């Protein structure tokens, strides 16, 4: 039926017929618009459901956008194909985590060459040994393991080189060798090509003097038997030289003969030439000669001290000059290796007799008077030039918590007015006057206060540091004669500078 058909004309009035024609003409355009609208709606819905997901792949982060609801779906969107050995957290069927990344630990491919074959696998193991055990490859004593050409231990971390796509682990199997080392039997496992290299790898040192059968250059084969007869080390000191050698000989004489050394006249060896050799033995050859000489020896004179009541105390006078004596002797000198080791006296006599030195020391004590700067007069019986230092209870060497802190040798309280002396120079309980310090009671001693020394005591708040020589006055009266130190030591000595 066409639009010109009378029936069509009768059924549809002209306006209606016109609209229907327009619809027919525009029907393809309406279909395309509907399709586009559906696609836009679907795209908006897809975009609205996208979210960012972080993939942590072997410590490298990667972020994608996905509307998948499971871990497996996200990996599919990321075009990641995993091997069975790869590790994924959370699990593949788990929901996509909201506030954490998806961690993927890719297994490392590795090639293992052992026992005549090569296998490849992927692994998550952390050590070389674990990688081998996964492939049922077990390390035996003496075997060597190489990773990418470098020897490693089984416990070494399995960390391939960054530029190695597939690291290679090679297991080199050790060959057993029967070893008789000076009678000690053992089995040695080695990967070395020759006997000498096998012994070196095992840490066995073979010296030139050792006897080895078969030869060190012999190729290694399973079940090989090796015999080592060890030489003994010896050090020979002779004629100013030190010879380090090894020998298969049995005695000291054998060791010397091996180096062409002869003992002549009174020469001898230590240990004796007939003694059996021990490993590491030190042998010394002594070249012996004798000389007869005459020598002189000085005899020091003695010094005798005698009291002299005509001299004031601390004064001395020589009563007799001392003279050194001379002793002469003829001696026989024995030299070993040019060094004198023994002297035998053939004859001895006194060529000049020593004369004793006699020194008189004064014992006369006279009361003397000293006028102080304030006009006060003090009587004293002895003046000594002495080195003065100072101290407090805190510097005496005892802690404050010590029960004897601040207690002097005489049981007094340390402080100003108490001084430490050497009792062999100044009697304890003596009263002293020290210019610049004042009066002091000798009530303490000190480990370092020896000879002409005095340590001036102070209260801690009033400490004045001393280190100088001063005249010290021992106040009258003097002690009994048997308690006076008539001869004072000469130490320490005051150093004076000449102008």
Buried (B, 14 or more C-beta within 10 A) or exposed (E): EEEEEEEEEEEBEEEEEEEEEEEEEEEEEEEEEEEEEEEEEEEEEEEEEEEEBEBBBEEEEBEBEBBBEBBBBBBBBBEBEBEEBBEBBBEBEEEBBEEEBBBBBBBBBBEBBBEEEEEEBBBBBEBBBBBBBBBEBEBEEBBBBBBEEEEBEBEBEBEBEEEEEEBBBBBEBBBBBEBBBEEEEEEBBBBBEBBBBBBBBBEBEBEEBBEBEEEBEBEBEEEBEBBBBBBBBBBBBBEEEEBEBBBBBEBBBBBBBBBEBEBEEEBBBBBEBEBEBEEEBEBBBBBBEEEEEEEEEEBEBEEEBEEBEEBEBBEEEEEBEBEEBBBBBEBEBBBBBEEEEEEEEEEEEEEBEBBEBBBBBBBEBEEBEBEEEEEEEBEBBBBBEBBBBBBBBBEBEBEEEEEEBBBBBEEBEBBBBBBBBBEEBBBBEBBBBBEEBEEBBBBBBBEEBBBBBBBBBBEEEEBEEBEEBBEBBBBBEBEEEEEBBEEBEEEEEEEEEEE
